[in-house]
Amino acid sequence: MSTTGATARVTVKSPDQMQELGRRLAPLLRPGDLVLLSGELGAGKTTLTRGLGEALGVRGAVTSPTFVIARVHPSLTGGPALVHVDAYRLDGGLDEMEDLDLDVSLPESVVVVEWGDGKVEELAEDRLHVVIGRAVGGGADAPGGVDGHPEEDVDDVREVTVAGIGGRWVDAGLPDLEIC
C-alpha cells in the first residue's frame, strides 16, 4: 500500500509563476517518475508541464497533447525524455493506457499525465500527484487585483498541492517548493 511521502502547497498567482513552479519541480524528477496532474480545464496543467520541459532541457514546444493523446519530448541535455500524456479522452482506464506503451517509456523517462486520476496509478507505486485548483478567499477577490496588487489577475490565482506518493518522495525536497 502506497503512502504519502511528502506534500507541498503553493499559491501561484499567474501563468508565469505556474511555469516557474514547473521549472522548480523539474530538478526533483528523475527517470522513472510518474507525475499525475489534476485540475479543471484551463487550470494550468500544460503550463506547469511547459516549465518542466524547459528545465529538463527537452526538444520541442510543450503544448497540450489533447488530440495526439501522448507526445514524447527527447532530452537535448542527456537527461530523461519527457512523455506528456492527456488522458482526458481515454475512458478505458489502464487497459486503454497500456496501448500507449507508457510502461515501456516509464523507466527511462519522466511521464506526465494530465487527467490521469483513476487511469494510470498502477503504472508506478511511487508517483507524484499535482492538484491545481482555483484559489478561494484569502483576499484573492479584493478589488484592484490579488491582495491589492492590480497587476495580478484574480482569475489566474491557483492553489497547487504537490503530493508525493510512496517512499521515493519522503526526502525528495518537495517542501522546498513552498519557499518562493
N, C-alpha and C positions, 0 to 999 in steps of 0.2 A: 504494500500500500504506500503510495507516494504521500509525502508530507510537504508542507510549505517550508522552503529553505530560508527565505528572506523576502521582505517586502519593502518597497519604496513607494512613496506617494509624492507626486509632483504637480504643482499648478502650472499650467502652460497658458500663456496669455496671447499667443499669436502663432500663425503658421511657421514663422521663422524660429520661434522657440521650440515648436514641436520637432522641426528638422534638427535643431541643435540637440534636443534630447536624444534623437536617434544617433547623432554623432557621438554623444557621451556614452550611450549604451554599447555601441559597437566594440570598443576595446575589451568589454567584458565577455564578448562572444567568442566561441571557438568552433572549429569543425565538429559537426555532430549535434549542434544546438538546434532545438526546435523552438520557435517563437510563435505563439498564437496571439493574434491581435483581434480585440473585440471592441465594438463601438458602433454607433448608428452611422448611417450613410453620411459622409462628409465630416466625420469626427476627426480625421487626421491620420488614419491608419497608413495610407500611402505616403503621406508627408513624412511620417516617422521613418518609414522604410527607406525613403529617399535619403534621409540623413544617415541611416545605417549603411546604405550602399556607398555614399560618399566617403565615409570614414573607413569602410572596408577596402576601398580602392577598387571597385568593380567596374567593368566595362558596360557602357550603355546607360541611357537615361532610365531611371527607375520611375515607371509610370504604372498606373493601375492595370493589372493583368486580367481585368474582368472578362474580356472577350476571348482571350487566349488561355485562360484558366491558370497557366503557370508560365513563368518566364525565368530563364537561367541567365545570371549575370556573372561571367567568369571574372576571376581576380586579375588585376593588372599588376599586382604587387607580390604575388606568390602566396597570398593568404587564401582563405576559403572563398569559394564561389558563394553567391547569394542566390538562392532559389526563392522566388517571390510567387506565392500562390494566392488566388482569390477563389475561395470555396463557396461563395455566395450562391452560385447556380447549381452546385452539386448537392443532390438530395440523398445520395446513396451511402452516406457515411464513409467508413473506412474502406468498404468494398470498392466504391467508386474512386476514392482517393488512391487506392492501390494501382489503378490503371495509369496513374501519373508516375509510377515508379519512384515515389518520394522516399521509400525505404532504401532504394539504391543510392539516391543522391545524399541522403542524410549524413552518412559517416564522414564525408569529405566537404560538406557544405554547411552553411547556415541556412536553414529553411524557415522562412517567414510565411505564415498562413493567415490571411485575412478571412474572417468569418469561419474560423476552423472549430469553434466550440462544438463538442459532441461529434466531431468528424475525424480528428487526427490525433487525439490524445494518446492513443495506443501505439503511435509510432515511436514514442520515447518516454521512458519512465521519468526522466528528468527533463523539464521543459520550463519555458518562461511564458507567463500569461500576462499580457499587457491589456488592460481595460481602460478605454478612453471614454469619458463621459462629459457632458456639458456641466460646467460649474453652476451651482445654485447658491444664492445667499452670499455672505461674506463680503458684501459691498460691491459685488460684481454688477449689480443693477443700478448703481449710483448714477445720477445724471452726470454727463460730461465724461463718460468712459469708465474704465475699471479703476475703482478706488480713487476717483478724482483725476485720473490721468487720461485726458481726452485722446491721446494717441493710441490707446489700447481699446479695441472694439470688444464690447461685452459678448457678442456672438462668437468670438474666437476663443474665449476662455474655456479651458478643459481641465478636468481633474484626471490625472493619469495614475493608475495603480499598476506597478510592475511587481508581479509575484513570481518568485522562483519556486518551482515545484520539484522536490527531490533534493537529495544530498548535494548534488553538483552546485547548487545555488547558496548553500549555507554561508560560505565565506567568499562569495564571488564579488563582493563590493557593491551590491545593489543599494544599500543605504546611502552610499556616496552620491547617488543620483539626486538625492533630495537637496544637496548642497549646491546652490547656484553661484 
